């Protein structure tokens, strides 16, 4: 929290303290001057499991956390952005890829990071005019299509990426049955 950056209704710097606001159930930062409540809510991550020609697209992370490990194109949803637009943007930023989004593959809860992850099924779109299907974006060291039997499983960045890949394989084997959630 950045106390002092906000001005309260009385046009004075806010002085925050932690308390449970009236009618609430959680302790929060509250301005002692005007009562402004600085709500902190979970972050939404959007991304996709991208397929092409029987393979799956992965990006080797160029940023922390887990720099050098493989992930699907994903990241934080921006303000005023739909989850679908966010998933497409993340694929452009990380893999220079255009996507055809499919169904919502999964909704994962990661409470220790205060994240909710919305993961779509997707296919690479051909950009035409001889352009490459994908490339290395700013947040990636490398981008590659992997055969399902050759995934770099020991170098996957996050547990949820293992879940995504497993859930996508399940859909491919059994058909789509609605979004998945955290494994037991």
N, C-alpha and C positions, 0 to 999 in steps of 0.2 A: 504494500500500500504506500502511496506517496502523499503523506500528510502535508498540507500546506500548498499543494498544487491547485486544489479546488478552492473556490470562494463560496462561502455559504450565502444564504439569502440576505444576510446583513452586510454583504460585501466585505467580509473580514476573512482572514485565513482560517481554515477549519482546524480544530483541535480534536483528534480522534481518540476514542477509548473503546475497549472491547467490552460489550455487554449484550444481553439478549433484549432486542427491541420489544416494545409492547406489541402483543399479538403474534410474536414470532416464537420459534422453538430452538433457534441456533444462535450462538454467540457470534456477533459481527462487529466490524468497526463502525462506530457511530460518532457523528460530529457532536461534541458537547455544546456547541454554540446554537446550531439550528436543527439538530436531530437527523440530518442526512445520513442514510444508511448506505455504506459502501459494500454492496453485494458482490461477492466473489462466487461465480458459478462455474460448473465444469466446462472444460474446453471440448469442442467438437472437432474430431479428426475425420477427414474424408479421404477416400482413396479407392483404388480398384485393383482387382486381379485381372490383368490384361493378357489375353490370349491371341495367338496368331499362328496359323499353320500347325496346330497341335502342340505348340510350345507356350511357355509363360514368360512374360517380360519382368525382369528384376533390375533394380538399380543399386549399385554399390554406393553407399552413403559417403559424401564428401564433407559432411558436417557432423558434429557431436549432437546428441549422444550416439554411440556405436558407429563412429567413423570407420569406414572400410568394410562394414558388414552389409549384407544384401537385404533389400526390402522391396515392397511393391511401391509404386508411386502413390504417395499419400502425404497429407499435412493438415495443418489447421484451417478450418473454414474461416473465411474472412467475413466481416460485417457486411450486411446487405447482399450476400451471395447465397444462392441455393446450394444444397449439398451436391446436386448433380454438376452444377457449374464449377464448384470447388474441386470435385474429383477430376473433371476435365482439365482445369487449370493446373492442378498438381502434376498431371501427366505431361502437360506442355512444359512446365518449369523443370521437372526432373529428368524427363526422357525425350523432350522435343517431339512428343507423340500426340496425334489426334486420335480421339477415341469415339467409338460407338458404344454408349453405355447400355447395359442390359439391366437385369433385375438387381435389386438390393440383395447382396449375398449374405450380409451379416450385420448385426448391431452388437458390438462388444462393449462391455463396461470394464473400465480400468480404474477402480476407485482410488487406489493408492497414488495415482497420477491425476485424479479428478478429470478423467477423459471419458468420452463416449465416442466410439469409432463407428462410422457408417461406411461400409465397404461394398462397392458395386462389382458386378461382373462386367467385363468390357472386352471389346475386340479392337485391335489396331485398325485405323482407317488409312487407306492409301491416299497420301496427299497429292498424288498425280504429278505430272510433268517431270517424271524421273527423280523426284525428291525422295530422300531416305524415309523409311517408315518411322524411324526413331533415331535419337542421337544422345549425346551426353550433355545434360543441362547443368546449370550452375551448382546445384546441390548434389551432383553425382560425380563419382570418379570414373564410373563405367556403367554401361547399360547393355544388357544382353538378353537374348531369347534362350531359354533353357528347355530341353526336353524334360518332361515330368520325372523321368527316372534318373536325371542327372542334376537335380537341384542341389545347390550348395548348402545342404541342411545344417552342417556344422558351423556355417558362417552366416546364418540368418540373424538379422538384427534384433528382433523382438519376438516374444512368445506369440503375440497376436498374429504375426506374419505366418508362423507355423499353422495357426488355427485357420487363417484365411486360405492358405494353400490346400490344407486338408479338406476344408469345406468345399472348395471349388472342385477338387477331385471327386468328392462325394456327389456333387451335382452332376458332374460329367458321367458318373457311373449309374446314378439312379434317377436323374432328372431333378428339376427344381421343385422344392416343396416349401418354399417360403424362406424368409431370412433366418439364418442361424444366430445363436447367441453363444456366450462363453461356454466352453466345454465344462463338464462336471469336474 
